[in-house]
Amino acid sequence: MKAAVIGGSGFVGGELVRLLLGHPSVELAQVTSETMAGKPVARAHPNLRKRTSLQFVPRAELRPADVTFVAVPHGESAASTPALLETGGTVIDLSADFRLKEAARYPEYYGWPHPHPELLARSVLGLPELHREALRSAALIAVPGCIAAASILALRPAVGLPGADPRRVVVDAKSGSSASGRDAGPAGLHAERSGVMRAYAPAGHRHTAEIEQETGARIALSCHAVEAVRGVLATIHLAVDRPIDEKELWRCYRAAYGAEPFVRLVHDADGVFREPEPKILAGTNYCDLGFAVDPHGERVVLLSAIDNLGKGAAGNAVQCLNVRFGFPETAGLEFAGLHPI
């Protein structure tokens, strides 16, 4: 099948290209970029030298494809998606433009009214662990944000435990610099980013809406930038009003994710990586989940680690592709990561 990537010169676009070039059932036909049109794809993504001879093309030269991945900034996809859908192909959007079901939340969290609210009901959130059956026939798939994906996967099973209080959930998320994109501005400069542990959104982060939508909980989200290129670590504090032991949590998470190919439970008694750690997930589509019980604080602590460009974006999008078209779910996503790195 033929695939195209719109916005292929950014970090997410580059990861999409890398994964699609290695997919056994996909031919990557076109990659667009307005700023790099006419230049080799490997000029923006040097890791792809000798992996492809494709050149970037302007959006105006885009041809219909079986599936089109859209990796453009928030707000740019919503206006053009109807035309893409009219070609009959599937659209997998990696912006925020179709993640939320309520149009009223777009002015609240993104500052603009949605131009096509009628499409929000048709879109399916691209998280196979939650929406696998709906994805099998979806024409429009909205891949969740990286912090949202990590938090939803960690919180969704535990929020329904007897004694858990979904009105008191605190999410503390830390992310690497690639989550800000290639054009991050002054805050992304090495001189400003090096050595930081910066609270860039102590409250009001836009991923709050996604997490609340998919978990039914009331979320207090704080986001920090740390000195790493890839990775998200979400630490979630879930208040409880009764004792919960680790055996109960093991049963809960095994029931939810025991058969999932890309979710691993990581809570070991010893070793360097006893709990989820984003570093060893770079380039993979895994989400590692862990937990701890804190009776003193009357809380359960949930931990979730992903690569923000992997399970937080491009890897998750390719997993959705596999579900949508009936390919093996791990196709093109078999990379296990590196250690040490």
C-alpha positions in Angstrom: 0.0 0.0 0.0 1.1 3.6 -0.7 1.7 6.0 2.2 2.5 9.7 2.3 3.8 12.0 5.1 2.8 15.6 5.3 5.2 17.7 7.3 8.1 15.3 7.0 11.0 17.6 7.8 10.3 17.8 11.6 11.3 15.3 14.3 8.0 13.4 14.2 8.0 13.4 10.4 11.5 12.0 10.4 10.6 9.2 12.8 7.6 8.4 10.6 9.7 8.2 7.5 12.3 5.9 9.3 9.5 3.5 10.5 7.6 3.4 7.2 10.8 2.7 5.2 11.2 -0.4 7.2 7.6 -1.5 7.1 7.2 -4.7 5.1 3.8 -3.8 3.7 4.1 -0.1 3.0 5.6 1.9 0.1 6.4 5.4 1.2 5.5 7.4 -1.9 5.8 11.0 -0.9 7.1 13.2 1.9 6.1 16.9 1.9 7.9 19.9 3.3 7.3 23.5 2.3 10.7 24.7 3.6 12.8 21.9 2.1 10.9 21.1 -1.1 13.3 19.7 -3.8 15.9 18.6 -1.2 16.7 15.0 -0.3 14.8 13.7 2.7 18.2 12.6 4.2 19.2 16.3 4.3 16.8 16.8 7.2 17.2 13.3 8.6 20.9 12.2 8.2 20.2 8.8 9.8 18.3 7.9 6.5 21.3 8.3 4.2 21.3 5.4 1.7 17.9 4.3 3.1 15.9 6.4 0.7 16.3 8.5 -2.4 13.1 10.4 -1.8 13.0 14.2 -2.1 10.7 16.5 -0.2 7.8 17.8 -2.4 5.6 20.9 -1.7 2.1 20.1 -0.4 0.6 21.3 -3.7 2.2 18.2 -5.4 0.8 15.7 -2.9 -1.0 12.8 -4.6 -3.7 10.6 -3.1 -2.4 7.7 -1.0 -4.0 4.7 0.8 -2.9 6.4 4.1 -1.7 9.9 4.7 0.2 10.8 7.9 -0.1 14.4 8.9 2.7 15.8 11.1 2.1 19.5 11.1 1.8 22.0 14.0 -1.5 22.2 15.9 -4.1 24.1 14.1 -2.8 23.5 10.6 -4.4 20.1 10.0 -8.0 20.8 10.8 -8.7 23.0 7.8 -7.2 20.6 5.2 -8.3 17.2 6.5 -11.7 17.2 4.8 -10.0 17.4 1.4 -7.7 14.5 2.3 -10.7 12.4 3.4 -12.5 13.0 0.2 -9.8 11.1 -1.7 -10.9 7.9 0.0 -7.7 7.3 1.9 -7.2 7.0 5.7 -5.8 10.0 7.5 -3.6 9.5 10.6 -3.2 12.9 12.2 -0.4 13.5 14.7 -1.5 17.0 15.7 -4.0 17.8 18.3 -6.7 18.9 15.8 -8.9 15.8 16.2 -8.1 14.4 19.6 -10.8 16.0 21.6 -14.5 15.1 21.2 -15.9 18.3 22.5 -15.4 21.3 20.1 -15.8 23.7 23.1 -12.5 22.5 24.5 -10.5 23.8 21.6 -10.9 27.5 22.4 -10.2 26.6 26.1 -7.0 24.6 25.5 -5.8 25.7 22.1 -7.2 29.2 21.7 -9.1 28.7 18.4 -12.5 27.5 17.4 -12.5 24.2 15.5 -13.3 24.7 11.8 -14.8 21.3 11.3 -16.4 20.1 14.6 -18.5 17.6 12.6 -15.3 15.5 12.1 -14.6 15.2 15.8 -17.3 12.6 16.2 -15.8 10.6 13.3 -12.2 10.6 14.6 -10.9 7.7 16.7 -8.2 8.4 19.2 -5.1 6.5 18.1 -4.4 4.4 21.2 -4.8 0.7 20.2 -4.8 -0.5 23.8 -8.1 1.4 24.3 -9.7 1.7 20.9 -8.5 -1.3 18.9 -11.9 -2.3 17.5 -12.9 1.2 16.5 -9.5 1.7 14.7 -10.1 -1.2 12.4 -12.6 0.8 10.3 -11.5 4.4 11.1 -11.1 6.9 8.3 -9.6 9.5 10.6 -7.3 8.6 13.4 -6.0 11.2 15.9 -2.8 10.1 17.6 -2.6 11.3 21.2 0.0 13.7 22.5 3.1 12.1 24.1 2.4 13.1 27.7 -1.3 12.2 27.2 -0.4 8.8 25.9 1.9 8.0 28.8 -0.5 9.2 31.4 -3.6 7.6 29.9 -2.0 4.2 29.7 -0.8 4.4 33.3 -4.0 5.8 34.8 -6.8 4.1 32.9 -6.7 0.7 34.7 -6.1 2.1 38.3 -8.7 4.9 38.2 -11.4 2.3 38.4 -10.1 0.5 41.5 -12.4 0.4 44.5 -11.3 3.2 46.8 -9.5 5.2 44.2 -10.5 8.9 44.0 -10.7 10.0 40.4 -11.2 13.6 41.6 -7.7 13.8 43.1 -5.2 12.9 40.5 -1.9 14.7 40.1 0.3 14.0 37.0 3.9 15.2 37.1 5.4 14.8 33.6 9.0 15.3 32.4 9.9 15.4 28.7 13.0 15.6 26.5 13.7 18.4 24.1 12.5 16.7 20.9 8.9 17.0 22.3 9.1 20.7 21.5 9.7 20.1 17.8 12.4 21.2 15.5 11.4 24.9 15.7 11.2 25.1 19.5 12.4 28.7 19.6 14.8 30.3 22.2 13.8 27.8 25.0 15.2 25.0 22.8 18.6 26.4 22.3 21.4 24.3 23.9 22.6 27.2 26.0 19.1 27.5 27.5 18.2 23.8 27.6 21.4 22.3 28.9 21.2 21.2 32.6 17.7 22.3 33.0 14.8 20.9 35.1 12.4 23.6 34.0 8.7 23.7 35.0 7.4 25.1 31.7 3.7 24.4 32.4 3.0 24.1 36.1 -0.7 24.2 35.4 -3.1 24.3 32.4 -1.2 22.2 30.0 -3.3 21.3 26.9 -2.8 17.5 27.4 -5.0 17.8 30.5 -8.1 17.6 28.2 -7.0 14.4 26.5 -6.2 12.6 29.8 -9.5 13.6 31.3 -11.4 12.6 28.2 -9.9 9.1 28.1 -9.8 8.3 31.9 -12.8 10.1 33.3 -10.6 11.5 36.1 -10.1 15.1 37.1 -6.4 15.9 36.4 -4.0 18.3 37.8 -1.1 18.2 35.3 2.4 19.8 35.7 5.0 19.5 33.0 8.8 19.9 33.2 11.5 20.0 30.6 14.7 18.0 31.4 18.0 17.6 29.8 17.3 14.6 27.5 16.6 14.5 23.8 13.9 11.8 23.8 11.6 10.5 26.4 8.7 11.1 28.7 8.4 10.0 32.3 5.0 10.6 33.9 4.6 10.2 37.7 1.0 10.0 38.6 -0.3 10.4 42.2 -3.7 8.7 42.6 -5.4 9.3 46.0 -7.0 6.3 47.7 -9.2 6.0 50.7 -8.5 2.4 51.6 -5.4 0.2 51.7 -4.3 -1.1 48.3 -1.5 -3.6 48.1 0.9 -4.4 45.2 -0.7 -7.7 44.4 -3.9 -6.0 43.6 -2.1 -3.6 41.3 -0.3 -6.5 39.6 -3.7 -8.2 39.0 -5.2 -4.9 37.7 -2.4 -4.2 35.2 -2.0 -7.7 34.0 -5.7 -7.9 33.3 -5.5 -4.6 31.3 -2.3 -5.1 29.4 -1.1 -8.7 29.7 -1.8 -9.4 26.0 -0.6 -6.0 24.7 2.5 -6.2 22.5 3.8 -2.8 23.5 3.0 -2.4 27.1 5.4 -3.8 29.7 5.0 -3.9 33.5 8.3 -2.9 35.1 8.5 -3.1 38.9 11.5 -5.2 39.9 13.0 -5.8 43.3 16.6 -5.0 42.3 18.7 -3.9 39.3 19.5 -0.5 37.8 16.3 -0.2 35.9 13.8 -1.3 38.6 11.1 1.1 37.5 10.2 2.6 34.0 13.1 4.6 32.5 12.7 6.5 29.2 16.4 6.2 28.3 16.3 2.6 27.3 13.1 3.1 25.2 14.6 5.5 22.7 13.6 4.5 19.2 11.0 1.9 20.4 7.2 1.8 20.6 7.1 0.4 24.1 5.4 1.9 27.1 6.8 0.7 30.4 4.5 1.0 33.4 5.3 0.7 37.1 3.8 1.5 40.4 4.3 1.9 44.1 2.0 1.9 47.1 2.3 4.8 49.7 0.0 4.1 52.7 1.5 7.1 54.6 0.4 9.4 51.8 -2.8 7.6 51.1 -1.9 7.3 47.5 -0.8 5.0 44.7 2.1 6.2 42.6 2.0 5.2 38.9 5.0 5.5 36.6 4.9 5.5 32.8 7.9 5.8 30.4 7.8 6.2 26.6 9.9 7.6 23.8 7.9 10.8 22.9 8.7 10.2 19.2 7.9 6.5 19.5 4.8 5.4 21.5 4.2 9.2 22.0 3.9 9.9 18.2 5.3 8.1 15.2 5.5 4.6 16.6 2.0 4.8 17.9 0.8 6.0 14.5 2.4 3.0 12.7 0.8 0.7 15.3 -2.6 2.3 14.4 -1.8 1.8 10.7 -1.2 -1.9 11.4 -4.5 -2.3 13.3 -6.4 -0.3 10.7 -5.2 -2.4 7.7 -5.0 -5.8 9.4 -1.2 -6.1 9.4 0.6 -7.8 12.3 0.5 -5.2 15.0 4.3 -5.3 15.5 5.1 -4.9 11.8 7.8 -2.3 11.4 8.1 -1.8 15.1 10.3 -4.6 16.2 13.3 -2.6 17.4 13.9 -3.4 21.0 16.1 -0.4 21.9 19.7 -0.2 23.0 21.5 -0.8 26.3 23.8 0.7 27.2 23.1 3.9 25.4 
